Structures are given as structure tokens and as C-alpha cells.
Amino acid sequence: MQENTRYIVLFYDHSDSIHSMKHLLYDLPVPVIVDCVENFQQLLDHLDNRLPDLIIVYVNAPGKRYIDHLKSLRVNIGIDEIPVYVFNELPEKQTLIDLMK
């Protein structure tokens, strides 16, 4: 049985490290489509076009108002059902596999 492709929006703030995260995501045993965004306007544009299965936030400084912006998205757009995971360092591959379940 073939697994459904998962659609992920990857929000990041440090382009020098994004290639490692993208490589990790594409190396998962689950087929994925990943759209990468660097700012909240791009994230909003992607959410207007298609709702993802999950949002991964990969940031150097997680304390910078990212959480406040994400909370406002949940309230204003009504995306409560979309899981959001925040990482400030590259996660283990198994961690991402577990998120896809």
C-alpha cells in the first residue's frame, strides 16, 4: 500500500542551514512535498493557496516573536488542526518520522 504524500511548509530564518533540513525531510520514508518560506507573508501566501499537513518552523532564535505570530495565525485563519513543530537545531531523522504518523 502506497502512503499518501505529506505536504509540509518549512518556515526558516537562516538560509545557510536550510539545506540540511530539506535533505533530512526528503530522505524520510514517507513521500513529502516541501514548500520553504522565509517570512510570515510568504507563509500566509502558502496558507491561502493550500493548507499543509504540518508546519515546521526551523529558526535560530525561537524566542523572537515566532510563537506569537503562529498563535495569531491559529486564531485569525482557523488552522487549529494543523500541527506546528518548532526546532532551533536539526532534529533526528526518527523525530521527523514520528511527526509524520
C-alpha positions in Angstrom: 0.0 0.0 0.0 1.4 3.4 -1.0 1.5 6.1 1.6 -0.1 9.5 0.9 2.3 12.3 0.1 2.6 14.8 3.0 2.6 18.5 2.3 4.9 20.4 4.6 5.6 24.1 4.9 9.0 24.7 6.2 9.5 28.2 7.7 13.1 29.2 8.4 15.2 32.2 9.3 18.7 31.0 8.5 19.2 30.1 4.8 22.7 28.8 5.4 21.4 25.8 7.4 18.2 25.1 5.5 19.8 22.6 3.0 20.4 20.1 5.9 16.8 20.3 7.0 15.5 19.9 3.4 17.8 17.0 2.8 16.6 15.3 6.0 12.9 15.8 5.0 13.4 14.4 1.6 15.2 11.4 3.0 12.2 10.3 5.0 10.5 7.0 4.2 7.2 9.0 3.7 6.8 10.9 0.4 6.7 14.7 1.0 6.3 17.9 -0.8 8.1 20.8 0.9 7.5 24.5 0.4 10.0 26.7 2.1 9.2 30.2 3.3 11.5 32.8 4.9 8.9 35.2 6.3 5.3 35.4 7.6 4.0 37.0 4.5 5.2 34.0 2.4 3.7 31.7 5.0 0.4 33.4 4.7 0.5 33.2 0.9 1.1 29.5 1.1 -1.7 29.0 3.6 -4.0 30.9 1.2 -3.2 28.5 -1.6 -3.1 25.2 0.2 -3.3 24.1 3.8 -0.3 21.9 4.7 -0.4 18.6 6.7 2.1 20.2 9.1 4.3 23.3 9.5 7.9 23.0 10.6 9.5 26.1 12.0 13.3 25.9 11.9 14.8 29.0 13.5 18.0 30.2 15.1 16.3 32.3 17.7 12.9 30.7 18.7 12.3 33.4 21.3 11.8 36.1 18.6 8.0 36.6 18.3 7.6 33.5 16.0 5.3 31.9 18.6 3.2 35.0 18.9 2.8 35.1 15.1 1.9 31.4 14.9 -0.7 31.8 17.7 -2.3 34.7 15.8 -2.4 32.5 12.6 -4.3 29.9 14.5 -6.9 32.4 15.7 -7.2 34.5 12.6 -7.1 31.8 9.9 -8.5 29.0 11.9 -5.7 26.5 11.4 -6.0 24.7 14.7 -6.0 21.3 13.1 -2.5 21.8 11.5 0.3 20.7 13.8 3.2 23.2 14.1 6.6 22.0 15.3 9.4 24.4 16.2 13.1 23.4 16.1 16.1 25.5 16.8 18.6 22.8 15.8 18.4 20.0 13.2 16.2 17.2 14.7 17.0 13.5 14.5 15.6 11.7 11.5 13.4 9.5 13.7 11.9 12.5 15.3 10.6 13.7 11.9 9.4 10.2 11.0 7.4 10.1 14.3 5.8 13.5 13.3 4.6 12.1 10.1 2.5 9.4 11.8 
